[in-house]
Amino acid sequence: MINLAMNFDTDECSVTAMFDKGNRNDTMEAIDHIIPFLKGDADMIVLVCNTLRKLFCMSDEGYETFLMDLEDYKSELEEGE
């Protein structure tokens, strides 16, 4: 597995931050569950699928490091609530 954390764009980081469950596998599962709700929104489906692909290729250790990079995204999400 390779670490693709540096290759996540802003939108992919936001998706990951929104659905983070504390570990890579649970986060991927949470993101996967939203796909049926994205019917007709091709851009969102591409975004979610690209995010899942990158998470799949990442190691669990790489995800833990990536979570530190997501703190700003999580803070922005909390401020928006």
TAHUKA-V761414 format. One line per field, one symbol per residue. phi: phi as a letter, one per 40 degrees, with the letter a starting at -180 (. if undefined). psi: psi as a letter, one per 20 degrees, with the letter a starting at -180 (. if undefined). burial: + if it has 24 or more other C-alpha atoms within 12 Angstrom, else -. A space follows every 10 residues. Layout:
phi = ???
psi = ???
burial = ???
This chain:
phi = .bcbdccccd ccccccccbd bgaccccccc cdccdcccdg bdccccdccc cccccccccc ccccccdccc dccccccccc c
psi = qqojhijprg hhgggghhjp jirgghgggg ghiighijpi nhghgggghg ggghhhiqrh hhghghhhhi ghghggghhi .
burial = ---++--+-- -+++++++++ --+++-++-+ ++-------- ------++++ ++++++-+-+ --+--++--+ --+------- -
